[in-house]
Every structure is written in C-alpha cells, then in structure tokens.
Amino acid sequence: MSTVAREVFDREPYSAPESNLLDKANQTDDRLFSAEGRIGVLRFNARVLQFLCLAALGAFAMYAGFGSGSSLITFIAAVPGAVLLFGGFVMLVFSSIKRLHDLGFSGWFFLVGLIPIVGTIWTLYYSLVPGKDDDNQFGARRAATGIDKILGICGIIMLVGLTVGSFLIEA
C-alpha cells in the first residue's frame, strides 16, 4: 500500500478531513500595479473614478500641448499627459483583474471586455455585483475604507451614467 493510501485508511473513519486554510486567509498588500489579491466593488469603482480623473487631466494636458503650436510646449505638455493616461490605464487593468478575483474568476476573464457588446455587459456585471464573502484561492476578503465607500458610490453613478449615455448616443 502506498504512503498516501495508508494515510487515508489509517485515520479515524469519522474524523474531520485535514485542510490547510491558513494560506488562503492571508491578505495581500493592495498595490496599484499588481494583479495579486482581491478588491471589492466599492474600491474598484473608486479606482474607476480615479482613472477617469487621471484620463481627463492627461487628455487636457495633451490637448493643451497640441493646440499651442510650439513644439517645445507640445512636448512638455503631451509627455506627462500620455504618462498619466498610460499609468491610469494600467492601474485600471490591474484593478479589474483584482475585482474578477473577488468574484472568483481568473484574471484572464478581463479579455471578455474586448468583445464589443458582450464586453460592455460583462464590465457592468463585475463592476456592480458584490464579491464573495468568504475567502477564495486569490486571498481574503478586503473591507472597504470610508473614502472607498464615498468614491465608490460616485464611481458607480458615473459608470452607469457613462454606459447609459453611450447607449443613448448610439441609438
């Protein structure tokens, strides 16, 4: 008999199964540019709002730089604007992956958002549905802070408003 089978058959028939849950219960640090861990719906929508603010600042800087007519001013304004846009986009991708982890999905499900109509519905789903209360393979549940709650509610309102507005413009 193998050692694994011996361990199974040698224990008491009515004892509880052994499990190592300590590894799953540890929370990871909530870093902006990391795909490890989980974030809740309010923290995710707070980050969506932060991304929209960064995108607006970056787009304004780029617009001001390109509209100036001077190549030096264009470079001085457009480069920080492009860095803000790119950094905000990367932050949003990592936050989306963590949000999918909170729902129990792999981060690769983020790519479903690239499908034209299905992607909009999928993004709305994982942006608005509350996460799982228990720990999963991606880590422990993370509680939202007070500022996350305020910014998250504002982010949800803005996200729904932008989605409804885009459908109304297309119609």
C-alpha positions, 0 to 999 in steps of 0.5 A: 500500500502506498504512503498516501493510501495508508494515510487515508485508511489509517485515520479515524473513519469519522474524523474531520478531513485535514485542510490547510486554510491558513494560506488562503486567509492571508491578505495581500498588500493592495498595490496599484500595479499588481494583479495579486489579491482581491478588491471589492466593488466599492474600491474598484469603482473608486479606482474607476473614478480615479482613472477617469480623473487621471484620463481627463487631466492627461487628455487636457494636458495633451490637448493643451500641448497640441493646440499651442503650436510650439513644439517645445510646449507640445512636448512638455505638455503631451509627455506627462499627459500620455504618462498619466493616461498610460499609468491610469490605464494600467492601474485600471487593468490591474484593478479589474483583474483584482475585482474578477478575483473577488468574484472568483474568476481568473484574471484572464476573464478581463479579455471578455471586455474586448468583445464589443457588446458582450464586453460592455455587459460583462464590465457592468456585471463585475463592476456592480455585483458584490464579491464573495464573502468568504475567502477564495484561492486569490486571498481574503476578503478586503473591507472597504475604507470610508473614502472607498465607500464615498468614491465608490458610490460616485464611481458607480453613478458615473459608470452607469451614467457613462454606459447609459449615455453611450447607449443613448448616443448610439441609438 
